[in-house]
Amino acid sequence: MNKYLFENDYSTDSLRWMRFIEEKRFKENALTKKEIDYNLEDFDSIQDEITQNKDSAFAYFFAAQFAYKSYKMQKIILEQKDAK
């Protein structure tokens, strides 16, 4: 029997993203219309970190979840895209 509950449900990138968000202590409310007061300076620093690491998975998750300056994240995703 598998001792990990979510092992087959999530990719390693999505698990890394969830851990990252928990460490940053962001409230994850992507499906609600309720306004959440985020610090935009934190978003800028996260985007800078993602850009520095050229992490296309984090760029995708950030753009999908927060929709803040998504053009920066799109650039990273397109630059890291495989031609397969």
mmCIF file of the C-alpha atoms, coordinates in Angstrom:
data_MODEL
# 
_entry.id   MODEL 
# 
loop_
_atom_site.group_PDB 
_atom_site.id 
_atom_site.type_symbol 
_atom_site.label_atom_id 
_atom_site.label_alt_id 
_atom_site.label_comp_id 
_atom_site.label_asym_id 
_atom_site.label_entity_id 
_atom_site.label_seq_id 
_atom_site.pdbx_PDB_ins_code 
_atom_site.Cartn_x 
_atom_site.Cartn_y 
_atom_site.Cartn_z 
_atom_site.occupancy 
_atom_site.B_iso_or_equiv 
_atom_site.pdbx_formal_charge 
_atom_site.auth_seq_id 
_atom_site.auth_comp_id 
_atom_site.auth_asym_id 
_atom_site.auth_atom_id 
_atom_site.pdbx_PDB_model_num 
ATOM 1  C CA . MET A 1 1  ? 0.000   0.000  0.000   1.00 0.00 ? 1  MET A CA 1 
ATOM 2  C CA . ASN A 1 2  ? 1.198   3.470  -0.855  1.00 0.00 ? 2  ASN A CA 1 
ATOM 3  C CA . LYS A 1 3  ? 2.039   5.517  2.247   1.00 0.00 ? 3  LYS A CA 1 
ATOM 4  C CA . TYR A 1 4  ? 1.932   8.863  0.384   1.00 0.00 ? 4  TYR A CA 1 
ATOM 5  C CA . LEU A 1 5  ? -1.579  10.154 -0.078  1.00 0.00 ? 5  LEU A CA 1 
ATOM 6  C CA . PHE A 1 6  ? -0.910  12.550 -2.966  1.00 0.00 ? 6  PHE A CA 1 
ATOM 7  C CA . GLU A 1 7  ? 1.961   10.810 -4.692  1.00 0.00 ? 7  GLU A CA 1 
ATOM 8  C CA . ASN A 1 8  ? 0.105   9.969  -7.893  1.00 0.00 ? 8  ASN A CA 1 
ATOM 9  C CA . ASP A 1 9  ? -2.111  13.052 -7.958  1.00 0.00 ? 9  ASP A CA 1 
ATOM 10 C CA . TYR A 1 10 ? 0.506   15.800 -8.177  1.00 0.00 ? 10 TYR A CA 1 
ATOM 11 C CA . SER A 1 11 ? 3.660   16.313 -10.185 1.00 0.00 ? 11 SER A CA 1 
ATOM 12 C CA . THR A 1 12 ? 6.900   17.145 -8.432  1.00 0.00 ? 12 THR A CA 1 
ATOM 13 C CA . ASP A 1 13 ? 6.675   20.704 -9.764  1.00 0.00 ? 13 ASP A CA 1 
ATOM 14 C CA . SER A 1 14 ? 3.220   21.264 -8.299  1.00 0.00 ? 14 SER A CA 1 
ATOM 15 C CA . LEU A 1 15 ? 4.344   19.841 -4.960  1.00 0.00 ? 15 LEU A CA 1 
ATOM 16 C CA . ARG A 1 16 ? 7.359   22.173 -4.999  1.00 0.00 ? 16 ARG A CA 1 
ATOM 17 C CA . TRP A 1 17 ? 5.022   25.094 -5.756  1.00 0.00 ? 17 TRP A CA 1 
ATOM 18 C CA . MET A 1 18 ? 2.671   24.213 -2.892  1.00 0.00 ? 18 MET A CA 1 
ATOM 19 C CA . ARG A 1 19 ? 5.598   24.002 -0.475  1.00 0.00 ? 19 ARG A CA 1 
ATOM 20 C CA . PHE A 1 20 ? 6.950   27.312 -1.774  1.00 0.00 ? 20 PHE A CA 1 
ATOM 21 C CA . ILE A 1 21 ? 3.598   29.057 -1.257  1.00 0.00 ? 21 ILE A CA 1 
ATOM 22 C CA . GLU A 1 22 ? 3.300   27.604 2.235   1.00 0.00 ? 22 GLU A CA 1 
ATOM 23 C CA . GLU A 1 23 ? 6.780   28.881 3.106   1.00 0.00 ? 23 GLU A CA 1 
ATOM 24 C CA . LYS A 1 24 ? 5.844   32.356 1.852   1.00 0.00 ? 24 LYS A CA 1 
ATOM 25 C CA . ARG A 1 25 ? 2.586   32.075 3.807   1.00 0.00 ? 25 ARG A CA 1 
ATOM 26 C CA . PHE A 1 26 ? 0.335   33.179 0.967   1.00 0.00 ? 26 PHE A CA 1 
ATOM 27 C CA . LYS A 1 27 ? -3.326  32.407 1.223   1.00 0.00 ? 27 LYS A CA 1 
ATOM 28 C CA . GLU A 1 28 ? -4.311  30.265 -1.711  1.00 0.00 ? 28 GLU A CA 1 
ATOM 29 C CA . ASN A 1 29 ? -7.723  31.392 -2.898  1.00 0.00 ? 29 ASN A CA 1 
ATOM 30 C CA . ALA A 1 30 ? -7.687  31.100 -6.658  1.00 0.00 ? 30 ALA A CA 1 
ATOM 31 C CA . LEU A 1 31 ? -11.372 30.203 -6.977  1.00 0.00 ? 31 LEU A CA 1 
ATOM 32 C CA . THR A 1 32 ? -12.876 32.929 -4.837  1.00 0.00 ? 32 THR A CA 1 
ATOM 33 C CA . LYS A 1 33 ? -13.972 36.418 -5.826  1.00 0.00 ? 33 LYS A CA 1 
ATOM 34 C CA . LYS A 1 34 ? -13.115 37.708 -2.368  1.00 0.00 ? 34 LYS A CA 1 
ATOM 35 C CA . GLU A 1 35 ? -10.371 40.317 -2.453  1.00 0.00 ? 35 GLU A CA 1 
ATOM 36 C CA . ILE A 1 36 ? -7.227  39.252 -0.634  1.00 0.00 ? 36 ILE A CA 1 
ATOM 37 C CA . ASP A 1 37 ? -4.745  41.909 0.376   1.00 0.00 ? 37 ASP A CA 1 
ATOM 38 C CA . TYR A 1 38 ? -1.410  40.806 -1.088  1.00 0.00 ? 38 TYR A CA 1 
ATOM 39 C CA . ASN A 1 39 ? 1.793   42.752 -0.771  1.00 0.00 ? 39 ASN A CA 1 
ATOM 40 C CA . LEU A 1 40 ? 2.820   43.529 -4.350  1.00 0.00 ? 40 LEU A CA 1 
ATOM 41 C CA . GLU A 1 41 ? 6.454   43.945 -3.312  1.00 0.00 ? 41 GLU A CA 1 
ATOM 42 C CA . ASP A 1 42 ? 6.426   40.280 -2.322  1.00 0.00 ? 42 ASP A CA 1 
ATOM 43 C CA . PHE A 1 43 ? 5.059   39.389 -5.749  1.00 0.00 ? 43 PHE A CA 1 
ATOM 44 C CA . ASP A 1 44 ? 7.833   41.365 -7.423  1.00 0.00 ? 44 ASP A CA 1 
ATOM 45 C CA . SER A 1 45 ? 10.490  39.612 -5.343  1.00 0.00 ? 45 SER A CA 1 
ATOM 46 C CA . ILE A 1 46 ? 8.990   36.194 -6.138  1.00 0.00 ? 46 ILE A CA 1 
ATOM 47 C CA . GLN A 1 47 ? 8.922   37.035 -9.837  1.00 0.00 ? 47 GLN A CA 1 
ATOM 48 C CA . ASP A 1 48 ? 12.543  38.158 -9.661  1.00 0.00 ? 48 ASP A CA 1 
ATOM 49 C CA . GLU A 1 49 ? 13.454  34.870 -7.980  1.00 0.00 ? 49 GLU A CA 1 
ATOM 50 C CA . ILE A 1 50 ? 11.577  32.873 -10.637 1.00 0.00 ? 50 ILE A CA 1 
ATOM 51 C CA . THR A 1 51 ? 13.257  34.883 -13.394 1.00 0.00 ? 51 THR A CA 1 
ATOM 52 C CA . GLN A 1 52 ? 16.682  34.377 -11.856 1.00 0.00 ? 52 GLN A CA 1 
ATOM 53 C CA . ASN A 1 53 ? 16.165  30.611 -11.585 1.00 0.00 ? 53 ASN A CA 1 
ATOM 54 C CA . LYS A 1 54 ? 14.450  30.432 -14.994 1.00 0.00 ? 54 LYS A CA 1 
ATOM 55 C CA . ASP A 1 55 ? 11.910  28.066 -13.453 1.00 0.00 ? 55 ASP A CA 1 
ATOM 56 C CA . SER A 1 56 ? 9.153   27.695 -16.041 1.00 0.00 ? 56 SER A CA 1 
ATOM 57 C CA . ALA A 1 57 ? 7.027   25.510 -13.766 1.00 0.00 ? 57 ALA A CA 1 
ATOM 58 C CA . PHE A 1 58 ? 6.939   28.172 -11.043 1.00 0.00 ? 58 PHE A CA 1 
ATOM 59 C CA . ALA A 1 59 ? 6.301   30.815 -13.700 1.00 0.00 ? 59 ALA A CA 1 
ATOM 60 C CA . TYR A 1 60 ? 3.274   28.859 -14.903 1.00 0.00 ? 60 TYR A CA 1 
ATOM 61 C CA . PHE A 1 61 ? 1.882   28.317 -11.391 1.00 0.00 ? 61 PHE A CA 1 
ATOM 62 C CA . PHE A 1 62 ? 2.478   31.946 -10.397 1.00 0.00 ? 62 PHE A CA 1 
ATOM 63 C CA . ALA A 1 63 ? 0.752   33.304 -13.505 1.00 0.00 ? 63 ALA A CA 1 
ATOM 64 C CA . ALA A 1 64 ? -2.195  30.949 -13.091 1.00 0.00 ? 64 ALA A CA 1 
ATOM 65 C CA . GLN A 1 65 ? -2.675  31.573 -9.395  1.00 0.00 ? 65 GLN A CA 1 
ATOM 66 C CA . PHE A 1 66 ? -1.980  35.271 -8.940  1.00 0.00 ? 66 PHE A CA 1 
ATOM 67 C CA . ALA A 1 67 ? -2.364  36.878 -12.412 1.00 0.00 ? 67 ALA A CA 1 
ATOM 68 C CA . TYR A 1 68 ? 0.097   39.650 -11.535 1.00 0.00 ? 68 TYR A CA 1 
ATOM 69 C CA . LYS A 1 69 ? 2.337   40.885 -14.352 1.00 0.00 ? 69 LYS A CA 1 
ATOM 70 C CA . SER A 1 70 ? 1.814   37.614 -16.149 1.00 0.00 ? 70 SER A CA 1 
ATOM 71 C CA . TYR A 1 71 ? 3.749   38.861 -19.194 1.00 0.00 ? 71 TYR A CA 1 
ATOM 72 C CA . LYS A 1 72 ? 6.968   38.360 -17.214 1.00 0.00 ? 72 LYS A CA 1 
ATOM 73 C CA . MET A 1 73 ? 6.038   34.773 -16.474 1.00 0.00 ? 73 MET A CA 1 
ATOM 74 C CA . GLN A 1 74 ? 4.983   34.139 -20.085 1.00 0.00 ? 74 GLN A CA 1 
ATOM 75 C CA . LYS A 1 75 ? 8.414   35.253 -21.239 1.00 0.00 ? 75 LYS A CA 1 
ATOM 76 C CA . ILE A 1 76 ? 10.127  32.711 -18.977 1.00 0.00 ? 76 ILE A CA 1 
ATOM 77 C CA . ILE A 1 77 ? 7.803   29.929 -20.070 1.00 0.00 ? 77 ILE A CA 1 
ATOM 78 C CA . LEU A 1 78 ? 8.429   30.652 -23.744 1.00 0.00 ? 78 LEU A CA 1 
ATOM 79 C CA . GLU A 1 79 ? 12.196  30.931 -23.270 1.00 0.00 ? 79 GLU A CA 1 
ATOM 80 C CA . GLN A 1 80 ? 12.376  27.577 -21.474 1.00 0.00 ? 80 GLN A CA 1 
ATOM 81 C CA . LYS A 1 81 ? 10.036  25.785 -23.874 1.00 0.00 ? 81 LYS A CA 1 
ATOM 82 C CA . ASP A 1 82 ? 11.379  22.637 -25.543 1.00 0.00 ? 82 ASP A CA 1 
ATOM 83 C CA . ALA A 1 83 ? 11.097  22.311 -29.281 1.00 0.00 ? 83 ALA A CA 1 
ATOM 84 C CA . LYS A 1 84 ? 9.935   18.704 -28.982 1.00 0.00 ? 84 LYS A CA 1 
# 
